[in-house]
Amino acid sequence: MKYTMDVKMDVNTNRFTGTQKLEYSNNSPDTLGKVFYHLYWNAFQPGSMMDERSRRQGSVMIRGGRGESPDWDGRVRDRIANLKPNEMGYQKVTNLLMNGRQQKLIEHETILEVVLDKPILPKSKVTFELQFEAQVPFQVRRSGRDNAEGIRYSMSQWYPKLCEYDYEGWHPNPYVGREFYGVWGDFDVKITIEKSYIIASSGYLQNPNQIGYGYESAGAKVVRPAGANLTWHFIAPNVHDFMWAADPEYKHVTKTVRNGLVLHAFYKISAPHLQKAYEALPQNVKGRYKDVTAYMADYENQWKNVLPEAERALPFIEKTFGPYAYKQYSFVHGGDGGMEYAMATLLKGPSIGTVIHEWMHSWYQMMLGTNESLYAWMDEGFTSYAESRITAWLRKSNEWPYADDYAGYFFLVRSGREEPMTTHADHFNSNFAYSLAAYSKGCIFIEQLGYIVGAEVRDRILRNYYWQWRFKHPNANDFIVLAEKETGMKLDWYKEFWVNTTKTIDYAIDSLWEENGVSKIRMKNIGLMPMPIDVQLTFKDSTTESHYVPMNLMYGSKPVENSSVSRKNYSAWKWTSPTYVIETTRKLTDLRIAEIDPSQRMADIDRKNNRLELTW
Ligand SMILES: [Zn+2]
């Protein structure tokens, strides 16, 4: 697939017009009588599905750490309902041709249906040509103009984007503010905009010496064409999205971090916006700065630190998660939080955790490309796992980095609002349950897999998952089948319980006794999800014993994780059996602690009963 686009932005009206040529190959075995495009910005109109959904969530009250609050996204709330005509967004396709012939268009708010006059046959190729016009919405969510940090344009989801057709058919997902899925292709994009604007984008700039602004080759003399505008020409090969951002006050820095990879950062130090941000700081944070000038200097230093930190993390990232496949990545000040795009991210600020998180989406969203609407946890969850692991490595911390992810999941379980991770991202009853399922429970999926198969084997699974499924849109099954091949174990049960249901894990130490000189320890399965069990016994003389009970659905055992400790292995605990007895030849009165999973990687919802401390 290949997009060729040419757009002209009017910075006075915040409107642009564009042409798009899309060369589309039907690689499926199916005959296509229709195609669908996304028109995301039509969501930013009063009464849109996104507006209705957000306002509805505003009436759902969620009990959090600090009392009750509405379930809506604090950035969206009822703001769409209040947009004035010049603040709304829209995307209109004014004319669409297939192979030169006019096609019938049916607009469904954020989805454009194209009824084709002739079907596209399997293994054939067609060319779509369209004209479109759009108004950049006032920044509400992800894209827009004039965001809270004063960035003029955050241009994501800005062009008519073909929906994905895969083994499940078309995915014409109306936009209600959530996840994305797209088709890989090559982008060739020309953007014409007023000369003072500096553009950051998903693509490689093709005319750097006509542009300058930090893009020019070393020592080159920048010669800009005459006129009030500049035309920027970008190409982005093999991506499934194209984002750009523009502001006249961007500072642009670059760093070559390894052979074949240049990182860019674009940020804006806007005095009025930073003054406002400084005044809004909580007292205890504000107190750290002498005055607003000190605050601004610190803010700029944090931005300057982004590329060196990214460079420092890169070798660890590539060793653990696989190589970054493109020649460029840009950290761009814009948007309203942190949001991932192809070869770039929009960041509200320079926090390193968010910087790493959004960059890691390049692995799970941009290179692997799971359908995020259906498997948000395979994108947000895996990305959050990587973020926690990498940021701990950057801090040189020896602490286990997933405590917050587990705490988030336990909070979700206690709330009674949990829904299965198989729920479509748009269809969760609450944003609260969506977020904790996708980010926290999804992150635990990986860390807990390490408990089941062993951490080293889990790491091998992650690397092979990357190599086998890069640029292929894996689903949950694909991951599990790969993990089964890597381990020789059956792991379908892990997906069935952890992903498809809200069943929880709760094991306990039940009772102890001595029988014919052998000490027996009985464990009990109280929960509804079965797991293999690690038990550690600690004796009065401080020696320990490690016991391991696989679970019968695994048809296998985890390899010994810590080779310096000998492990006593048992036959499998059948998932239907409520109890299991392990034993030791040490005297019961010598035992001080019996503990199930001292690593705490198993997401047992009641840990109090996992550990028995004895006082004889
Ligand atoms: Zn994310």
Residues whose N, C-alpha, C, O or C-beta is under 5 A from the ligand:
A	BS01	ZN	E380 T383
